[in-house]
Amino acid sequence: MLSANDVKALLDDKARQYESPNFIVEDPISVPHLFSRRSDIEIAGLLAATIAWGNRKAIVRSARQMISLLGECPTDFVLNASETDIARLDTFVYRTFQQDDLPGIVCALRSIYSREAEDALESIFAPRFGETIKDGIARFRDAMLPSLSQRTFKHIADVRKGAAAKRLNMFLRWMVRSSARGVDFGLWKSIAPSDLVMPLDVHTASVGRCLGLILRKQNDWKAATELTNSLREFDPHDPVRYDFALFSLGINEHFA
């Protein structure tokens, strides 16, 4: 077992190595990087993150196909598309993400972006007094509920029931963390990087356990927060920067 200092040195080194524009090419974050307008980045990012499970190349390919259905400006489509335009989105399918899912999510996003506030989506996720990011994720799920079928609603993680919410935590990483290294966007200022929770998937969880950062066996919200708390010992201001190291150690270097 590596010492805590050795683990920190390893993760610091790998975080520097992998948090670079080269990371973008085969990652779902490449999809929001197609846009420059804040709301377009948010919408493309959220949709790409929503289908981010399975093979990375398949995710990126399908996410690009999905976004292409919204045209050159996702925001304009979300706000102004006719019922006929939205109905045509039912041609998109990805694994268990089926015909009625994309139209439903677009309608749910319309209800959020119709508030005509630049920070409409950000304000839902942002923790309020005495809250954590978990409360913001739960509030987002509640905001989406009225426009979604029960089947589509299953694609929105329920942290109240202990879901790790990997995809939403990944989306939040994209929106919140600094853009200085050319990967994440740093668009949302009302959420601090220190508030974020690690996007826990099979790769980050496996490497985390191998390094002694997680003791819990289940890949759930408690495991995600346990990993995040361990990483806060290394960087209390930005623990989620180690996402690049843990994920890439698992998927590229087969560390665990």
C-alpha positions in Angstrom: 0.0 0.0 0.0 1.3 3.4 -1.0 1.7 6.1 1.7 -0.6 9.1 1.6 2.3 11.2 0.4 3.0 8.7 -2.4 -0.7 8.6 -3.4 -0.8 12.4 -3.5 2.4 12.6 -5.6 1.0 10.0 -8.1 -2.3 11.8 -8.4 -0.8 15.2 -8.7 1.5 14.0 -11.5 -1.3 12.2 -13.4 -3.7 15.1 -13.0 -1.1 17.4 -14.6 -0.6 14.9 -17.4 -4.2 14.2 -18.3 -5.9 17.6 -17.7 -5.0 19.0 -21.1 -6.8 19.7 -24.4 -5.7 16.2 -25.6 -8.2 14.8 -23.0 -11.1 16.5 -24.9 -10.8 14.6 -28.2 -12.3 11.3 -27.1 -14.4 12.6 -24.1 -18.0 13.7 -24.1 -16.8 17.2 -23.0 -15.8 17.6 -26.7 -19.5 18.2 -27.5 -20.1 21.4 -25.5 -16.7 22.5 -26.7 -18.3 22.9 -30.1 -20.1 26.0 -28.9 -19.1 29.4 -27.5 -22.4 30.8 -26.2 -22.9 30.1 -22.5 -26.4 28.6 -22.7 -25.4 26.5 -25.8 -22.5 25.1 -23.8 -24.8 24.3 -20.9 -27.4 22.6 -23.0 -25.0 20.6 -25.1 -23.1 19.6 -22.0 -26.1 18.5 -20.1 -27.4 16.4 -23.0 -24.0 14.9 -23.6 -23.6 14.1 -19.9 -27.0 12.5 -19.8 -26.0 9.7 -22.2 -22.5 9.3 -20.9 -22.4 5.7 -20.1 -20.8 2.8 -22.1 -18.0 3.1 -24.6 -16.6 6.6 -24.8 -16.3 6.6 -28.6 -19.9 5.5 -28.9 -21.0 8.2 -26.4 -19.2 11.0 -28.3 -20.5 9.8 -31.6 -24.1 9.6 -30.3 -23.9 12.8 -28.4 -22.8 14.7 -31.5 -25.6 13.1 -33.5 -28.1 14.2 -30.8 -26.8 17.8 -30.7 -26.9 18.0 -34.5 -30.7 17.5 -34.3 -30.9 20.8 -32.4 -29.2 22.7 -35.2 -26.4 25.3 -34.9 -27.9 26.9 -31.8 -29.2 24.6 -29.2 -30.6 27.5 -27.1 -32.7 28.8 -30.0 -34.1 25.3 -30.6 -34.9 24.7 -26.9 -36.8 28.0 -26.7 -38.4 28.3 -30.1 -38.8 24.8 -31.7 -42.3 24.0 -32.8 -44.1 20.9 -31.5 -43.4 19.3 -34.9 -39.7 20.1 -34.6 -39.6 18.6 -31.1 -41.5 15.5 -32.2 -38.8 14.9 -34.8 -36.2 14.4 -32.0 -37.7 10.9 -31.5 -35.4 9.6 -34.2 -32.6 9.7 -31.6 -31.9 6.5 -29.7 -28.9 5.5 -27.6 -29.0 2.3 -25.6 -31.8 2.7 -23.0 -32.2 6.4 -24.0 -35.2 5.9 -26.3 -37.5 7.8 -28.7 -39.5 9.9 -26.1 -36.5 10.8 -23.9 -34.8 13.6 -25.9 -38.1 15.4 -26.7 -39.0 15.2 -23.0 -35.7 16.6 -21.8 -35.8 19.4 -24.4 -39.3 20.4 -23.1 -38.1 20.3 -19.5 -35.1 22.6 -20.4 -37.5 25.0 -22.2 -39.3 25.5 -18.9 -36.0 26.4 -17.2 -34.5 28.6 -20.0 -37.8 30.4 -20.5 -37.1 32.2 -17.2 -35.0 34.6 -19.3 -32.2 34.7 -16.7 -28.6 33.9 -17.9 -28.0 31.8 -14.8 -31.4 30.0 -14.8 -29.8 26.5 -14.9 -26.9 27.4 -12.6 -29.2 28.8 -10.0 -31.0 25.5 -9.7 -27.8 23.6 -9.0 -26.2 26.2 -6.7 -26.3 25.3 -3.0 -28.3 27.7 -0.9 -27.7 28.6 2.7 -26.8 25.5 4.7 -27.0 23.3 1.6 -24.5 21.1 -0.3 -24.3 20.2 -3.9 -26.4 17.2 -3.2 -29.4 19.5 -2.6 -28.8 21.3 -5.9 -28.7 18.0 -7.8 -32.0 17.0 -6.1 -33.5 20.4 -6.9 -32.6 19.9 -10.6 -34.3 16.6 -10.6 -37.5 18.2 -9.2 -37.3 21.0 -11.8 -37.2 18.4 -14.6 -40.0 16.2 -13.3 -43.1 18.1 -14.6 -42.1 17.7 -18.3 -40.8 14.1 -18.2 -42.4 10.8 -18.5 -41.7 8.3 -15.7 -39.5 6.4 -18.1 -37.4 9.4 -19.1 -37.2 10.6 -15.5 -35.1 7.5 -14.7 -32.3 9.1 -16.6 -32.0 11.8 -14.0 -30.1 10.5 -11.0 -32.0 10.5 -7.6 -29.4 11.4 -5.0 -32.1 11.2 -2.3 -32.1 7.5 -2.9 -28.3 7.3 -2.8 -27.4 7.4 -6.5 -23.8 8.4 -7.2 -25.0 10.8 -9.9 -21.8 10.3 -11.9 -23.1 12.1 -15.0 -24.5 15.1 -13.2 -21.4 15.5 -11.1 -19.3 15.3 -14.3 -21.5 18.0 -15.9 -21.0 20.2 -12.8 -17.3 19.7 -13.1 -17.4 20.9 -16.6 -19.4 24.0 -15.7 -17.6 25.0 -12.5 -13.9 24.1 -12.6 -11.5 26.6 -14.1 -11.0 26.7 -17.9 -7.3 27.6 -17.3 -6.0 24.2 -18.6 -8.4 24.2 -21.6 -10.7 21.4 -20.5 -13.5 22.5 -18.2 -15.4 25.7 -18.8 -15.5 27.7 -15.5 -18.8 29.3 -16.4 -20.6 29.0 -13.1 -19.2 31.2 -10.4 -21.9 30.6 -7.7 -20.6 27.1 -7.1 -17.0 26.7 -5.7 -14.8 23.9 -7.0 -14.5 22.8 -3.4 -18.3 22.1 -3.3 -18.1 19.6 -6.1 -18.3 15.8 -5.7 -16.3 13.3 -7.7 -18.0 11.8 -10.7 -17.8 8.2 -9.5 -17.7 5.5 -12.2 -16.2 2.0 -12.4 -12.8 3.4 -13.3 -12.5 6.1 -10.6 -14.0 3.8 -8.0 -11.7 0.9 -8.8 -8.6 3.0 -8.7 -9.8 4.8 -5.6 -10.2 1.6 -3.8 -6.8 0.3 -5.0 -5.2 3.5 -3.5 -7.1 3.2 -0.2 -9.2 6.3 -0.9 -12.5 4.4 -0.7 -13.5 1.7 1.8 -17.2 1.5 0.9 -18.0 -1.4 -1.5 -21.0 0.1 -3.3 -20.6 2.7 -6.0 -23.2 5.1 -4.6 -23.4 8.7 -3.3 -21.7 7.7 0.0 -18.8 6.2 -1.9 -18.6 9.3 -4.1 -18.5 11.6 -1.1 -16.0 9.3 0.7 -13.7 9.5 -2.3 -14.1 13.3 -2.5 -13.4 13.7 1.2 -10.2 11.7 0.8 -9.1 13.9 -2.1 -9.8 17.0 -0.1 -6.9 16.0 2.1 -4.7 16.5 -1.0 -6.5 19.6 -2.4 -9.2 21.1 -0.2 -10.0 23.8 -2.8 -10.3 21.6 -5.9 -10.6 17.9 -5.0 -12.3 17.0 -8.2 -9.3 17.9 -10.3 -8.1 14.4 -9.5 -10.9 13.1 -11.7 -8.6 13.2 -14.6 -5.9 11.2 -12.8 -8.2 8.5 -11.4 -10.2 8.0 -14.5 -7.1 7.9 -16.8 -5.2 5.6 -14.5 -8.1 3.2 -14.8 -9.0 3.4 -18.4 -5.6 4.2 -20.0 -3.1 2.6 -17.7 -5.3 -0.2 -16.2 -3.9 0.7 -12.8 -6.4 -1.2 -10.7 
